[in-house]
Amino acid sequence: MAKMLVIGSEERVRSNLPDLSIARQSEIAVVPRGASAEEVLAAGSDADFVLADAISPVTAELMARMPRLKMVQSEGVAYNAVDTKYAAEQGIYVCNNKGVNAPGVAEQTLLLILGLLKRVIPADRAVREGEQIAYKEHAMGKVAELRGRTVGLVGFGDIAQETAKRLRAFDAQVLCTKRTPLAPEEERAYGVRCVGLDELLAGSDIVSLHVPVTPATEGMANDAFFAKMRDGSYLVNTARGQLVDNDACVRALSSGKLAGAAFDTLAPEPVRPDNPLVCLPEDLRDKVLFSPHIAGVTESVFPSVHRHVWENAARVLAGEEPTCVVNGVTPATCRPVR
C-alpha cells in the first residue's frame, strides 16, 4: 500500500479525493501547515509521496529522513518552498500544478487593476461614511479607465496569457516580456507585443508581475526597477511576494513614482501587521489594495488539483514520468519504486 503524507488541510484533501483506485487504496496521513519537522516525520517518515501546501517548506533535512519518498507535489503552482536541488540529487520528483489556476488568477489581476484605477478603497469608505456626494465631487475627472492604457506583463506563462486575453476586452494595449520571444503570429493571437524589460517598464501605465521566484527574480521590483517605470504608474503582483522589495515599493509610493500598487501576495507570508506595505502612513494607505492570496483558490481549482496529484502518484508507481515535473528528474534518474 502506498502512503501519501499531506502537509496542509485535511478537510481539503478528504473533500476533493478523486474516484481513483490509488486514492481509495492508499494510506493518507495529514499534518497541518506549520507543523514541525518532527511532527511531519512522526506522521509520514515512511511516506511514498508528499502533497504540500504551496507555502509549506519541504527541506533537504526532511527528505533525507524519508527513505521511501518518490515525489513531492505542490498543491499549487509555486514550488519555491521545496528544496528542488536536493530532491533532484536524490531522484525525487518535484511537481506542481502548472496552469490549473490561470483563469482565476487572471481574473484577480483584472480586479486589482480596476480596483486601483477606480479607487475603490476610498470610494467605498466615502459611501459608508455618508460622504458620497463630497467624494463624487472630489473624484470628478480623476477616476481612470483601463481603455487606452498600456499594461505590461512581466513574464508570459499561463496566467499572463489568460490575463492578456481578458485585457483585449478592455481595449488596453499589452506589452509582455518572455525569455523566448513570441513569434509574430503568437503576438497577434494574444494581442500583445513582446519587448525587453526596460522597454516594458518605460512604456507601461500598469506593470503586472507573472514570473516565478528564482535567484534572478527574487526582489526584482527594487529601486532600480521602479526608477525605470513611468511616473504615476501602477504595480500589480498576483505572482509571489518575494518578487517585490517591500521597502523600495514604499519609497516609490511615497515619491509619487507609483500612483498605486495592488497585491494578492506579500512576503513574508503569513503577512504580519508590521509589514511595511501594510503599516503605511495614512496619506499612502488609499494607494494600496490587497487581497489575501486567494486568486488561485477558486471553487473549480481544487478538484482538478487533487485529481492531478493522485494521477501523478499512480504514474510514479507504474514507473512512468509524472506531469509538471519542475526539477528535471526523469524515469531514468528517479528513485526506484519499492
N, C-alpha and C positions, 0 to 999 in steps of 0.2 A: 504494500500500500504506500502510495506517495504521500508526502506531507507538505502542506502549504502553510508557511508562517506569515501572518498578516500583521504589519505594523500600521495601525490605523483604526478605522471604525468597524467594529464587529457588526453593527446594525447594517451598515452599507454593504458589507460583504455578504451577509446572510440574505438580505433582501434582493440582491442582484445576482444571486447564484444562478448560473445558466443551467439549462436542462441538457447537460453533457455528462457522459459516463464518468469522466475523470473528476468532475466536480462532485458527483454523488459518491464516488468511491474513495476519495482522498480524505485524509485527516486534515482538519483545519484548526490551527492554533492562532489565537489573537492576543496581541498586546497593544495597549493604546499608544498613540503618538506621544513621544516624550518619555517612554519607558527607558529605564537604564539598560546598559549593555547586559548586566547580569540578569535582569528580568527578561530581556529578549532571549538570551541563551537558555534560561531555565525553561522557557516555553517552547523553544524551537532550535536547539543546537543540532538536532537530528533532521532538520527540515531539508527537503529537496529544492524548495522554491521559497523565495521571499517576495511578497507583494507589499510594497512600501508606499505609504502616503508620500506625495511628491516632495514634501519638505522634511521627511524623516531621514536622518543620516543612516547610511549603511557603510560602515567604515571597514578598512582593511583588518583591524583588530577583531571586529565582529565576524567577518567572513572567515578569518583564519581559524576560528573555533567552530566552524560549521563544515565538517568534512564531507557531508553528502550534498552540499549546496551546488546546484547546477545553473540556477537562473535567479537574478534579481530583476523584478519587474516593477517599474514605477507605475503607480496608479494614475499618474498624469502624463504630461508631456515632458516636464522637467526631470532631469536626472543628475543635476549637479551636486546633489547631496550623497550620491553613491561614489565610492572610490573605484571609478571605472578602470583605472590603470592596474590596480591590484587585481581586480576581477579578471581582466584580460590575461594577466600573467598566470592566473590560476585556472584559466579555461572556463570561467563562469560567465555565462551570457548576462549582459545588462540590456534590458529592453524598455522602451517607453510606449506610449500610446499616440504616436505621431498623427496629427491631423484630426483626431477624434473630436476635439473641442473647437476646431477652427471657426465654424459658423457662430457659435455662442460668443467667442472672444471678439470676433469681428463686429458683432452687434454691440458689444460693450464698448469697443473702441469708438464706434459711431456715437453711442450715448454720451461718452465722456467728451468727445469733440464738441458735440452740440451743447452739452451742459456748460462748457466753457464759453462758447460763442454767445449763447443765450443768457448767460449769467444767472443760472438757475438758483444758486445758493442765496444771493441777496434778494432775488425776486421772490422766492418762496417765503423768506423771512419777512419781507415787507408786507405781503398779503396777510400772513398770520398775525402780524403786529398791528394791523389796521392802518398801514401806511401805503396802501395800494396806489392811490392817486399821486401821492408825493413821489413814490418810486417811479411810477409811469412817467411823470414829468421829467424826473432826473434821467431816465433811461432813453428818452426820445433821441433817436439818431445815433445811439451808442450800441444797440444790440446788433450783433453781426450775423451775417448769413454765411453758410458754407458755400453756396453758389458762387462760382468765380474764384474761390480761394485755391491755393496750391497746397496740397497735402504731401509731405514727404514720408515715405515708408522706409525705415531703416531696416533692411532685410526684406526678403520676398519669398518666404516659405508659405506654408498652407494658410496661416492666419492672415498674413499680409495680402495674399491673393484673394481671400474671401472679403477682406476689407476693401480692396480695390474694386471688386465687383459692386459693392454697395455704394461706394463713393460716386460711381458713374451716375447713379440716380439723382445725385445732388448737383450735377453739373460742376463738379470740382475737377481741377487739374491734379494729376497724380504723378509724382516722381517716386522712383524707388532705387535702392542700392541692392546689388547682388554680386556675390563673388564671381559667378559665371554670368556675364551679361546676357540678357534676353535677346533672342533673335527678333528682327523687325516684326515678323508675323505674330510672335508672342506678345510683344508690346501692344500691337493693335488689338489683339484678342482681349487683353486685360485693360486696355485703355490707359496705359502708363508709359512713362519714358524712363529708361534706366540710365542713371548718371552716377558719378563718383560722389562720395560722402560730402566733400566740401561743397560741391555744386548744389547738392540737395539741401544742405543746411542754409546756404546763402539764398536759395530760391524758394523756400517753403514758408508759408504762413503758419502751418501746423506741422510739427515733426512727431511722428509716432514710431515707437521702438518695437521691433519684431525680430530680435535676434536672441539666440541662446546665450547663457552665461559661459564664457570661456576666458582663459587668461588674456586674450586680446580684447574682449568686450567688457570685462568687469570694470565698472567705474568709467565707462566711455563717455557718458554725459557729464563731463567735468568742465572746469572753467574755460579751457581751450575750445571745447565743443560748443558751449553756449556763446562764446565770443564770435563764432562763425555764423550763428543764426541771425536772422533778421531782427532788428529792434521791434519789440512789441509782438513777437511771435508766441506760439504756444507749444508746450511739450505734453505728450500723452504717452504713458507707459502701461501697457497691458501685458508686458512680457515678463521681466523679472526685476525685482527691486535692486538687485546688485549691479544693474547696468548704470545706475544713477549715483553720482556723488551728491549726497543729500545737502551738504554744506554749500557746494558750488551752486546747486539749484536754488537754495535760499538766496544766495548772493545775486543770482540772475533775476529772481523775482524782486528783490529789494531795489536793484538798479533800474528796473523797468525794461531790461533786455527781454525778459519774459513777461508777457501780459497775463499769463496764467499757466497752470500745469494741472494735469489730472493723472491719477494713479489708481490702478486696480491692485498694484502690488508695491510694497515698500520693503526696504531692507534696514535692519534685520527684522525677521518675522518670527514669532508674533510681534506686531507693532506695539511699541511702548509709547506712553503719553509724552515722554521726553524726546521722541524723535524730532529732529529739527524741522522737518516738514509738517509735523503735527502741531508743535507748540510755536507757531508763527506769531509774530507781533500782530496786534489787532488790525493794523492797516493792510496786512497782506493776506489775512485769512480768507477773504472772499475770492482771492485769486486762485485758490487751490480746491480741487474737487477730488474726493476719494470714493472708491468702492472697496469692499473688504475681501479682495482676491476671490471674487465669485464669478468672474467672467466665463470660466471654463467648466463650471459645475452646474450646468442646466439639467433639467429633468430628463432630457434624452441622452445625456452623455454616459451615465454610469452603467446602464445595461450593456451598451456597446463595449465600454471599457472592460467590464468583468468577463464578458464572453471572450474578448481578445486575450485576456490574461490566462484563462483556462485553456483556450485553444493553443496558446504558446506552450503551456506546460505539457500538453499532450504531444506536441511536436517534439519537444526535447526528449521526452520518454521514448518516443519512436525513433530517436536518432536523427531527426530532421532538424533543419535550422528554423528557429522561431522567426517571426517577423518583427520589424522595428528594432533590430539589434543596433546598439549605439557604440559598442566598444570593440568591434572588429573580430569578435570570436566567431568561429565557423565550426561546422561539424568535424572538421579535421583537427581543430585545436581545442575543442571543448573538453571539459572534464567528463570522463566516461560515466555512463549510466550504470548504477549498481543496484 
